[in-house]
Amino acid sequence: MLGMVFGVHGSRSKPGRLEVEGLPPQILTEYNLNPHSWEKNSSTWRITSDQGGVIIGLYDGDSGRLDTVLRWQESSASQGSAAVLRPLKTRTGKHTAVLEKSVYYALAKPDGEVFKPGHKNNLLVCAQELGLVHHMTRDFLAEEPFFFDWPKLIQERLTDLLTYSHWLKKKRAQTDFEHLYLESLDFFYNQGQEAIQHMVLATVGGEMDHRQALLINTFLKQTLMPADEKVYFLDLTRWTKGPRMMDLALFLNSYMPLHKWDLALLLDIMQQYQRNEGLNRREKHLLVALLRFPSRFWLYARQYFCGDRPPHELAEKLKNYRYECCERDKCLDLFEEQLWKE
Amino acid sequence: MTEIKKQVTLELDALSAPWQTVEGDCESWIILRRKIVVPKEITMPKGASGVESSWETLYQEEEKRLYSGSIALKLYYQGISVEEVAKNFREADEEESLCRELLILPEKKIEFPQQTGPEELNSFPSLLTDKMEFEQLNPDQEQAGEAVRVEIPWQTWVFGKGKETSPQIVKIHLAQIGLHTFLLELLMQIELETEMVTKKMPQEGFALTPKEEMLLILPEENAEQILGVAIQRALCKSRGEADSKILIMESLQKTSVIFVSKTQGRERFLTASVIQTERNRIPLASLPLVQPAHYHFYKQGFNYLQLDGNKILCKSQFLWGVDFWLPQQKRVRGSNAKDMVKAPAAAAAEMVPVIMARPKPGEKWFKKSGKTGKISAKSQYHSSIKLILSK
């Protein structure tokens, strides 16, 4: 796995304690951990210790926000309801340990498996747990003001696509990516327009009738862990408050491509998600808008013009994205028919 | 004749679609461009063949013609249906997460590069077909794979005096510019047979320009092959130098180069041009009092050679001429037309000089002596006045 560093044997700073690369030993002391083995992935360490499996994370952000979500995780985990990890406390009873302005946190990791998105059951269980998290956090930070500017964002990103195309036509397209971009623009721009229409319908009436929830905002494979017949969400540090469809759309866009936008699977996932609470009309429009919007077309174009990725790699990705979106288009047409019948 | 060496940098002409033309004296070049979308995904373009072509002259005057025609081609390619394409569907969690993060960030100002870097290659194929190959392909013989028929109408003016000829297809460019899109470029030339070259050079009212050697420098675009150089003149005017009996002709000259670009993945038939002012002196036996009615330009000698890089050595010599009166049948009769319809020689004889005749030195003294027998200067003066008054 990229970014993972493993360690079993190493120098021991203290008699009996294994050194963990990049993790100050004071943090291990704070959480009273004695690691036997560890693996590092980006800014988290997965440690096997006397206390069982532990995930230690280095947080970059507002520590107050981290504290908020850890307190919620603690209360949920203690009830055994949501599939979230129980935070560990430091020697002083706090959820976070601060060392030289760096904020660390620790979570009890279950003995689970690697999340395999190719296994449909993993996706179905994950969708069910996600629905439950959203249901449980309906009134999460109810007093906190909410601001939703996605309609404007989507319109601005569509305008970006036109700006790129005008420049390409002016300088005359030459590379594979540029030709594919211009050839595909009409198709993707129309998808974007359709997304805007749904987005407008989702916000019609002034007041947003979208159930606000704690949004997880990340469904990377390494942040999901099947265990105990659940799929646990390992990383809630990127949380925000917002319409729950934002999370559901991100989850679907992440893993439905692997299954060629199989309509039957999509309907099953929706069913699992709605076990606790169904979607209302505006939420359905918002979901369709977020699924239709060709976000990766915009991403590849941005990466190309910023020089973030090699051009030939982006050309290949764009080609595959076109094929995927043809399947997605067909699936969503049929999905919408089902959606409005409910 | 002295040779004039000149170096001129041309500017790339703006691309035009679906047609782009370059007009020269007695010739026109037409580039026809089309983007053709085909139903199947292109795996390999195979070429083009002519199916039929037709043309006619829609309008004609002595020195301009409007040509119009149509060309039908068949494009051959190997294709595959979307269902048969091997696709690589995979999870998109990392990209969707990245997208979610970037979408909500403030817009990043992008500095669009002016030129495509050398590392950014185009892998779509580009085929160039010469006229000979185009004609040799048998359109009736069906080729394996897919085919699509394309009909392209065209129309262009040809300026100059010469014998009408058939349009010629010089080159065809077929490039893939997408999974389902072809770019087709067709280059045609119409060149009149000019009569002046074969005739003996007229004596009065014409002059040969000095042999000119001009180095044309194309802009940065790399030229793989030069296909033609066209020269067109416009906004001719002249001025006379009465004392020296010389007519100075001035004209704007537009020199255009038609070439094939080395850069693949986009339009390859390009043109570059430059406009200059040129001047020539035409000696006359006598300078008429009227402005010329018509100007002539004929190629006497013209050839070009592509040097290394983007340089073209052009050697030329032209014949310039004037007509002060138009041919009889072209005149339009106005209110005073009767007085104006005269042969040039007759008109000159009846003209009287504005400046009065001067007596010869010592003439008045010669009369007194009775030796010369000529009329006095005084009486000559009076006879001049009489002539003017009767006019």
Interface residues (C-beta under 8 A of the other chain):
Chain A: P117 L153 E156 R157 D160 W167 K171 R172 A173 Q174 T175 D176 F177 H179 L180 L182 E183 N217 T218 F219 L220 K221 L250 N253 S254 Y255 P257 L258 H259 K260 S295 R296 W298 L299 R302 F305 C306 P311 H312 K319 N320 R322 Y323 E324 C326 E327
Chain B: L15 V82 V85 K87 N88 F89 R90 E91 A92 D93 E94 E95 E96 S97 L98 C99 R100 L102 L103 I104 E107 K108 I110 F112 Q114 T116 E119 E120 L121 N122 S123 F124 I177 G178 L179 H180 T181 T263 G265 R266 E267
